[in-house]
Amino acid sequence: MKVCIFGAGYVGLVTAACLAEMGNSVVCVDVDESRVAALDRGEMPIHEPGLAELVARNAAAGRLDFTTDAARGVAHGTLIFIAVGTPAAEDGSADLDHVLAAATTIGAHMRDYKVVVDKSTVPVGTADRVRRTIEAELRRRAAVLPFAVVSNPEFLKEGAAIEDFMRPDRIIVGADDEQATLLMRALYAPFQRNHERLFVMDVRSAEMTKYVANAMLATRISFMNEMATLAEQLGADIELVRQGIGSDPRIGTHFLYAGCGWGGSCFPKDVKALRRMGQTSGLEMAMLGAVHQVNDAQRRLLAQRVVARFGDDLRGRVFALWGLSFKPGTDDLREAPSLVIIDELLARGARIRAFDPVAMPAFAAHHGWRHGVELAATPYDAASGADALLLVTEWREFRSPDFQRLGDLLRQRLVFDGRNLWDPALMQSFGFEYLGIGRGTAGALPVALTPVPSLQAA
């Protein structure tokens, strides 16, 4: 099938590469000339395991091409995916400027039947706006052409996006056009040969499904983080509680890990946008407000514990920080808890020595203005001479470090484990003072942070 994809960002690039891998002819359109040039050279704008190889293979085979020529892309594709960014506006709603600009471009250049597929995460009702935008452009041209608008939200996990696309657990298609539905079924047939994973529904339900899915996952994490705080006061271990409730098939084991908060490009934006949709409809959406509030507090938890241990004046202190990205498997720093922790400690005079196996180039490029942060060559270099270690991202290579070497490098054997990656008893056997999240008496309730003028201004 001939496919055009607007947007060579995270979703668009993964979608383009995976569709091309199945034999489709894909043209990916982006307005950023430098990005298109880099992709033509085989340089990826994002870190995603396996993506560079997938793009190179399909580009070499002639199935995947990148261009800034929107007219060429529209002429090429019967199926046209809109996979552009939908950043959060100031009021928390999704900014649809890029989506509607793509729709205008499609309307300006289409010459025959097109299926326009909303792949971006967009509010309920966006398909109607896309349809009206294309219709307006066709009227301007005095053209009468058939087209359909379909919702096909993505469910890709950063760090596992290719696996998620190639072996999906569900494919959501919102459509009210029979021909468009048949084309979407044909496009996704190679991805579900073992059993049917494609769910066809009305467009608005499909649009809402993505937001509700992310909000549910964020809710589970915030719930466990609040329970972790309670576990500490009651002398219980949230990790044992997690195992106990996770064995119930009605609950399951996923997204039950307490930690130092969630971040990334999806959960914060989607929770805010869903809440905004409710408020616009006259609903308070109190639960979503609480989910976000709990997470905001949780992202400051490690900094609070450092202040509780060392005092509010951290001048002369150096802290090792393991993990910068918001989760393992990606270099994405958007809404990362590490940034909140770093800012809180820097504002109190501390210095940070950080290590991340993937995200340090992204940190240097976008957050290098944070004076007082040194990027270390190895995790042990980060720990050398530090007053304590803060574990923020649970990368695999952090699971089983040389604890004896780590303890010898630190000024004192003190660890703030923001992901409950290590066993408290094991750490104590190596002489560490170990402060986890919700691990019974191992972590006391942190003090409230005193506002710092420089931090508030930032």
Buried (B, 14 or more C-beta within 10 A) or exposed (E): BEBBBBBBBBBBBBBBBBBBBBEBBBBBBBBBEEBBEBBEEEEBBBBBBBBBEBBBBBBEEEBBBBBBEBBBBBBBBBBBBBBBBBEBBEEBBBBBEBBBBBBBBBBBBBEEEBBBBBBBBBBBEBBEBBBEBBBEBBEEEEEEBEBBBBBBBBBBEBBBBBBBBBEBEEBBBBBBBEEBBEBBBEBBEEBBEEEEBBEBBEBBBBBBBBBEBBBEBBBBBBBBBBBBBEBBEEEBBBBEBBEEBBEEEEEEEEBBBBBBBBBBBBBBBBBBBBBBBBBEEEEEBEEBBBBBEBBEBBBBBBBBBBBBBBEEEBEEBBBBBBBBBBBBBBBBBBBBBBBBBBBBBBBBBBBBBBBBBBBBEBBEEEBEEBEBBEBBEEBBBBBBEBBBBBBBBBBEEBEEBEBEEBBEBBEEBBBBBBBBBBBBEEBEEBEBBBBBBBBBEBBEEBEEBEEBEEBEEE
